[in-house]
Amino acid sequence: MSVLVNKNSKVIVQGFTGSEGSFHASQMIEYGTQLVGGVTPGKGGQTHLDRPVFNTVKEAREKAGANVSIIFVPPAFAADAIMEAADAGIELVVTITEGIPVRDMVAVKEYLSGTNTRLVGPNCPGVITPGEAKVGIMPGFVFKKGSIGIVSKSGTLTYEASDQIVKAGLGITTAIGIGGDPIIGTTTREAAELLMNDDETEALVIIGEIGGGMEAEAARWIRDHGNKKPVVGFIAGQTAPKGRRMGHAGAIIGGAEDTAEAKMRIMRDCGLEVVASPADIGETIKQLLGK
């Protein structure tokens, strides 16, 4: 059992024929993802990377059976692309685009609340179930199949955590990069809940950062549901000054629970094993599992 994507996922790329879409689509195909086509309005009927191009997501769903979409559409048009995918009945929409206006994302969140579509991102590296499907921009070779789930706000730290876990002789069930924008689809808690309920996932790694309250919410949910599986937590931005935006648009300390120190304390209080450095993730997981 995997979370969100697997070898049966039928993936389309919105923004298929652009440079970013083309590059990452070819990488996903090479990884073995079942990429069934893409959408570029006005180019329907053409072939790209030996896959059909459609004018609309609805057409891609009807003709290619697509149930997952990954979006490489410029920020000004990305919100419309997400809503078009939801309108077509796509079950999972992974949005890589960075810089979507906050006002647009407020409208997207409201729109999606009345649908069965799950959004991951925006401004995220995507989702990978090693050996089955890569729907994102992550380097596939870093991820090996195993029993550890990863939830991360950071793309590069997702790769680092996976590398640490693999070097410790373990592997990954599914890694979910939720994205670092102020308004995103799937939250830390929601992603952690998916992995907590996954039979193949023995333990979790949660990578957060300063700003917002998602890590605290996830930690309290895990505690309230009985700490069913070991969880290792790491918070980036431990030396960040207050009021300074760091890297991601959402990484800015605003309230008392927004600091790395406060988040780490809350995670520890909720029974999570918190590490000070991402270099300790793999060995800590290994110890917790007694392997």
BELZIUR-V606011 format. One record per residue. N is the residue number from 1. PSI is psi in whole degrees, -180 to 180 (none if undefined). OMEGA is omega in whole degrees, 0 to 359 (999 if undefined). D_CENTER is the distance of its C-alpha to the mean C-alpha in Angstrom with 2 decimals. Layout:
n=N psi=PSI omega=OMEGA d_center=D_CENTER
n=N psi=PSI omega=OMEGA d_center=D_CENTER
This chain:
n=1 psi=135 omega=177 d_center=17.76
n=2 psi=170 omega=182 d_center=14.06
n=3 psi=131 omega=174 d_center=11.14
n=4 psi=-53 omega=181 d_center=9.79
n=5 psi=150 omega=176 d_center=11.06
n=6 psi=-171 omega=185 d_center=14.31
n=7 psi=-18 omega=179 d_center=17.36
n=8 psi=-6 omega=179 d_center=18.57
n=9 psi=130 omega=178 d_center=15.74
n=10 psi=109 omega=192 d_center=17.51
n=11 psi=139 omega=170 d_center=15.43
n=12 psi=158 omega=178 d_center=16.76
n=13 psi=123 omega=173 d_center=16.09
n=14 psi=124 omega=191 d_center=17.09
n=15 psi=35 omega=190 d_center=18.87
n=16 psi=-42 omega=188 d_center=19.78
n=17 psi=-3 omega=175 d_center=22.95
n=18 psi=171 omega=185 d_center=21.96
n=19 psi=-46 omega=180 d_center=21.72
n=20 psi=-48 omega=180 d_center=17.95
n=21 psi=-43 omega=181 d_center=17.38
n=22 psi=-47 omega=183 d_center=20.18
n=23 psi=-51 omega=185 d_center=19.17
n=24 psi=-29 omega=174 d_center=15.62
n=25 psi=-43 omega=180 d_center=16.93
n=26 psi=-36 omega=177 d_center=19.62
n=27 psi=-41 omega=179 d_center=17.34
n=28 psi=-40 omega=177 d_center=15.39
n=29 psi=-45 omega=180 d_center=18.88
n=30 psi=-34 omega=180 d_center=20.18
n=31 psi=-25 omega=181 d_center=17.54
n=32 psi=4 omega=177 d_center=18.77
n=33 psi=140 omega=179 d_center=16.24
n=34 psi=80 omega=181 d_center=18.41
n=35 psi=114 omega=190 d_center=18.19
n=36 psi=0 omega=179 d_center=20.93
n=37 psi=-167 omega=181 d_center=21.41
n=38 psi=171 omega=183 d_center=20.38
n=39 psi=124 omega=168 d_center=21.48
n=40 psi=108 omega=182 d_center=23.59
n=41 psi=132 omega=180 d_center=26.15
n=42 psi=-10 omega=180 d_center=29.65
n=43 psi=12 omega=179 d_center=28.91
n=44 psi=142 omega=180 d_center=28.88
n=45 psi=-16 omega=177 d_center=31.04
n=46 psi=171 omega=175 d_center=30.30
n=47 psi=139 omega=180 d_center=28.66
n=48 psi=129 omega=184 d_center=26.05
n=49 psi=36 omega=182 d_center=24.96
n=50 psi=23 omega=178 d_center=27.09
n=51 psi=151 omega=180 d_center=24.94
n=52 psi=146 omega=174 d_center=26.17
n=53 psi=133 omega=179 d_center=25.39
n=54 psi=155 omega=178 d_center=25.51
n=55 psi=-30 omega=183 d_center=26.45
n=56 psi=159 omega=176 d_center=24.29
n=57 psi=-37 omega=179 d_center=21.28
n=58 psi=-43 omega=179 d_center=23.86
n=59 psi=-41 omega=180 d_center=25.87
n=60 psi=-37 omega=179 d_center=23.01
n=61 psi=-43 omega=182 d_center=22.31
n=62 psi=-40 omega=187 d_center=26.06
n=63 psi=-29 omega=183 d_center=27.03
n=64 psi=-4 omega=179 d_center=24.17
n=65 psi=23 omega=183 d_center=22.72
n=66 psi=137 omega=174 d_center=19.19
n=67 psi=-3 omega=177 d_center=16.76
n=68 psi=139 omega=176 d_center=13.39
n=69 psi=142 omega=173 d_center=13.13
n=70 psi=134 omega=190 d_center=11.30
n=71 psi=120 omega=173 d_center=12.80
n=72 psi=64 omega=183 d_center=14.65
n=73 psi=140 omega=180 d_center=17.16
n=74 psi=150 omega=187 d_center=18.88
n=75 psi=-39 omega=184 d_center=18.07
n=76 psi=-24 omega=184 d_center=21.31
n=77 psi=-2 omega=187 d_center=20.56
n=78 psi=-39 omega=180 d_center=16.80
n=79 psi=-43 omega=178 d_center=17.35
n=80 psi=-38 omega=180 d_center=19.99
n=81 psi=-41 omega=178 d_center=17.85
n=82 psi=-46 omega=182 d_center=15.24
n=83 psi=-33 omega=176 d_center=18.32
n=84 psi=-42 omega=179 d_center=20.04
n=85 psi=-43 omega=179 d_center=17.38
n=86 psi=-41 omega=180 d_center=17.56
n=87 psi=-30 omega=181 d_center=21.32
n=88 psi=-6 omega=178 d_center=21.47
n=89 psi=17 omega=177 d_center=19.90
n=90 psi=133 omega=186 d_center=16.63
n=91 psi=-36 omega=181 d_center=14.71
n=92 psi=127 omega=178 d_center=11.08
n=93 psi=118 omega=179 d_center=10.34
n=94 psi=117 omega=185 d_center=7.50
n=95 psi=112 omega=182 d_center=8.94
n=96 psi=-30 omega=185 d_center=9.26
n=97 psi=133 omega=176 d_center=12.47
n=98 psi=146 omega=174 d_center=13.39
n=99 psi=19 omega=175 d_center=16.37
n=100 psi=129 omega=180 d_center=16.36
n=101 psi=139 omega=182 d_center=19.21
n=102 psi=-40 omega=180 d_center=18.57
n=103 psi=-39 omega=177 d_center=21.29
n=104 psi=-40 omega=181 d_center=19.61
n=105 psi=-30 omega=174 d_center=16.41
n=106 psi=-44 omega=179 d_center=18.86
n=107 psi=-40 omega=179 d_center=20.39
n=108 psi=-46 omega=181 d_center=17.21
n=109 psi=-43 omega=180 d_center=16.33
n=110 psi=-43 omega=181 d_center=19.96
n=111 psi=-44 omega=184 d_center=20.05
n=112 psi=-23 omega=183 d_center=17.13
n=113 psi=-20 omega=179 d_center=18.76
n=114 psi=15 omega=183 d_center=21.45
n=115 psi=175 omega=175 d_center=19.46
n=116 psi=15 omega=182 d_center=17.74
n=117 psi=132 omega=174 d_center=14.69
n=118 psi=132 omega=178 d_center=11.20
n=119 psi=133 omega=169 d_center=9.13
n=120 psi=128 omega=185 d_center=5.40
n=121 psi=-164 omega=8 d_center=6.21
n=122 psi=-176 omega=180 d_center=8.76
n=123 psi=51 omega=183 d_center=9.18
n=124 psi=165 omega=178 d_center=5.84
n=125 psi=-12 omega=178 d_center=6.12
n=126 psi=-159 omega=184 d_center=4.37
n=127 psi=138 omega=177 d_center=4.94
n=128 psi=132 omega=168 d_center=8.36
n=129 psi=103 omega=189 d_center=11.24
n=130 psi=136 omega=179 d_center=13.87
n=131 psi=-5 omega=182 d_center=17.03
n=132 psi=-58 omega=183 d_center=15.92
n=133 psi=138 omega=173 d_center=13.25
n=134 psi=115 omega=178 d_center=11.01
n=135 psi=81 omega=185 d_center=9.26
n=136 psi=-162 omega=187 d_center=8.38
n=137 psi=9 omega=183 d_center=10.47
n=138 psi=152 omega=176 d_center=10.32
n=139 psi=111 omega=188 d_center=13.85
n=140 psi=-31 omega=185 d_center=14.19
n=141 psi=-19 omega=181 d_center=17.31
n=142 psi=-26 omega=188 d_center=15.79
n=143 psi=128 omega=176 d_center=14.26
n=144 psi=149 omega=182 d_center=16.95
n=145 psi=140 omega=179 d_center=17.15
n=146 psi=-149 omega=189 d_center=17.90
n=147 psi=13 omega=182 d_center=17.48
n=148 psi=130 omega=176 d_center=15.01
n=149 psi=143 omega=179 d_center=11.57
n=150 psi=133 omega=171 d_center=9.16
n=151 psi=125 omega=186 d_center=7.11
n=152 psi=142 omega=173 d_center=6.96
n=153 psi=-20 omega=186 d_center=7.66
n=154 psi=134 omega=177 d_center=9.05
n=155 psi=-56 omega=184 d_center=8.50
n=156 psi=-35 omega=179 d_center=12.00
n=157 psi=-23 omega=172 d_center=12.03
n=158 psi=-44 omega=180 d_center=9.33
n=159 psi=-41 omega=180 d_center=11.94
n=160 psi=-45 omega=180 d_center=14.74
n=161 psi=-43 omega=179 d_center=13.87
n=162 psi=-43 omega=179 d_center=13.68
n=163 psi=-43 omega=179 d_center=16.90
n=164 psi=-43 omega=182 d_center=18.53
n=165 psi=-44 omega=179 d_center=17.82
n=166 psi=-40 omega=179 d_center=19.17
n=167 psi=-24 omega=177 d_center=22.11
n=168 psi=4 omega=177 d_center=22.89
n=169 psi=14 omega=179 d_center=23.47
n=170 psi=-169 omega=180 d_center=20.49
n=171 psi=-173 omega=190 d_center=17.36
n=172 psi=137 omega=169 d_center=13.91
n=173 psi=-65 omega=175 d_center=13.39
n=174 psi=139 omega=174 d_center=9.66
n=175 psi=128 omega=182 d_center=7.00
n=176 psi=114 omega=174 d_center=3.51
n=177 psi=107 omega=189 d_center=2.56
n=178 psi=-18 omega=179 d_center=3.56
n=179 psi=155 omega=187 d_center=6.25
n=180 psi=16 omega=179 d_center=9.86
n=181 psi=161 omega=179 d_center=11.93
n=182 psi=-35 omega=180 d_center=14.46
n=183 psi=115 omega=180 d_center=13.48
n=184 psi=172 omega=180 d_center=10.03
n=185 psi=-91 omega=182 d_center=9.47
n=186 psi=127 omega=182 d_center=7.89
n=187 psi=173 omega=177 d_center=9.24
n=188 psi=-46 omega=181 d_center=9.41
n=189 psi=-45 omega=182 d_center=12.30
n=190 psi=-41 omega=178 d_center=11.07
n=191 psi=-42 omega=178 d_center=8.28
n=192 psi=-39 omega=179 d_center=11.17
n=193 psi=-42 omega=178 d_center=13.57
n=194 psi=-45 omega=183 d_center=12.10
n=195 psi=-34 omega=176 d_center=12.40
n=196 psi=-34 omega=183 d_center=15.71
n=197 psi=3 omega=180 d_center=17.04
n=198 psi=124 omega=184 d_center=16.26
n=199 psi=-31 omega=184 d_center=19.61
n=200 psi=-15 omega=182 d_center=18.56
n=201 psi=117 omega=182 d_center=16.43
n=202 psi=-30 omega=183 d_center=19.10
n=203 psi=162 omega=183 d_center=17.37
n=204 psi=152 omega=167 d_center=14.21
n=205 psi=127 omega=177 d_center=13.10
n=206 psi=118 omega=180 d_center=11.74
n=207 psi=118 omega=180 d_center=11.44
n=208 psi=-170 omega=177 d_center=12.31
n=209 psi=170 omega=179 d_center=14.60
n=210 psi=155 omega=178 d_center=17.61
n=211 psi=135 omega=176 d_center=17.71
n=212 psi=179 omega=184 d_center=17.11
n=213 psi=19 omega=187 d_center=17.39
n=214 psi=-37 omega=182 d_center=14.04
n=215 psi=-41 omega=178 d_center=14.64
n=216 psi=-42 omega=179 d_center=18.18
n=217 psi=-44 omega=180 d_center=17.34
n=218 psi=-45 omega=181 d_center=15.16
n=219 psi=-42 omega=180 d_center=17.98
n=220 psi=-35 omega=177 d_center=20.63
n=221 psi=-44 omega=180 d_center=19.09
n=222 psi=-45 omega=178 d_center=18.99
n=223 psi=-46 omega=183 d_center=22.57
n=224 psi=-19 omega=179 d_center=23.77
n=225 psi=23 omega=167 d_center=22.69
n=226 psi=16 omega=179 d_center=24.65
n=227 psi=55 omega=187 d_center=22.37
n=228 psi=-28 omega=181 d_center=22.21
n=229 psi=151 omega=176 d_center=20.32
n=230 psi=141 omega=178 d_center=20.40
n=231 psi=129 omega=173 d_center=17.62
n=232 psi=130 omega=180 d_center=17.53
n=233 psi=147 omega=173 d_center=16.35
n=234 psi=137 omega=178 d_center=16.34
n=235 psi=121 omega=177 d_center=16.55
n=236 psi=149 omega=178 d_center=16.71
n=237 psi=29 omega=184 d_center=19.51
n=238 psi=-22 omega=180 d_center=22.33
n=239 psi=14 omega=184 d_center=24.96
n=240 psi=136 omega=176 d_center=23.74
n=241 psi=149 omega=180 d_center=26.64
n=242 psi=137 omega=176 d_center=26.58
n=243 psi=-2 omega=180 d_center=26.07
n=244 psi=124 omega=178 d_center=24.66
n=245 psi=131 omega=185 d_center=21.32
n=246 psi=108 omega=173 d_center=19.49
n=247 psi=-84 omega=181 d_center=17.12
n=248 psi=152 omega=181 d_center=14.47
n=249 psi=-28 omega=181 d_center=16.08
n=250 psi=-5 omega=186 d_center=15.23
n=251 psi=78 omega=178 d_center=16.54
n=252 psi=131 omega=182 d_center=20.11
n=253 psi=121 omega=180 d_center=22.28
n=254 psi=-41 omega=183 d_center=23.95
n=255 psi=-178 omega=185 d_center=25.10
n=256 psi=-32 omega=182 d_center=26.27
n=257 psi=5 omega=184 d_center=23.06
n=258 psi=-17 omega=183 d_center=21.00
n=259 psi=157 omega=177 d_center=22.34
n=260 psi=-42 omega=182 d_center=20.88
n=261 psi=-45 omega=181 d_center=24.10
n=262 psi=-43 omega=180 d_center=23.85
n=263 psi=-42 omega=179 d_center=20.28
n=264 psi=-40 omega=179 d_center=21.34
n=265 psi=-45 omega=180 d_center=24.49
n=266 psi=-42 omega=179 d_center=22.88
n=267 psi=-44 omega=178 d_center=20.55
n=268 psi=-44 omega=180 d_center=23.70
n=269 psi=-26 omega=181 d_center=25.76
n=270 psi=5 omega=174 d_center=23.42
n=271 psi=10 omega=178 d_center=23.91
n=272 psi=152 omega=177 d_center=20.87
n=273 psi=111 omega=185 d_center=21.77
n=274 psi=131 omega=178 d_center=20.87
n=275 psi=150 omega=181 d_center=21.30
n=276 psi=-22 omega=183 d_center=22.55
n=277 psi=143 omega=177 d_center=21.15
n=278 psi=-19 omega=179 d_center=18.12
n=279 psi=-17 omega=182 d_center=20.96
n=280 psi=-3 omega=187 d_center=21.84
n=281 psi=-51 omega=185 d_center=18.65
n=282 psi=-51 omega=182 d_center=19.79
n=283 psi=-35 omega=180 d_center=23.36
n=284 psi=-44 omega=177 d_center=22.63
n=285 psi=-44 omega=181 d_center=20.55
n=286 psi=-45 omega=179 d_center=23.40
n=287 psi=-43 omega=180 d_center=25.99
n=288 psi=-35 omega=180 d_center=24.44
n=289 psi=-6 omega=180 d_center=24.47
n=290 psi=35 omega=182 d_center=27.95
n=291 psi=none omega=999 d_center=27.25
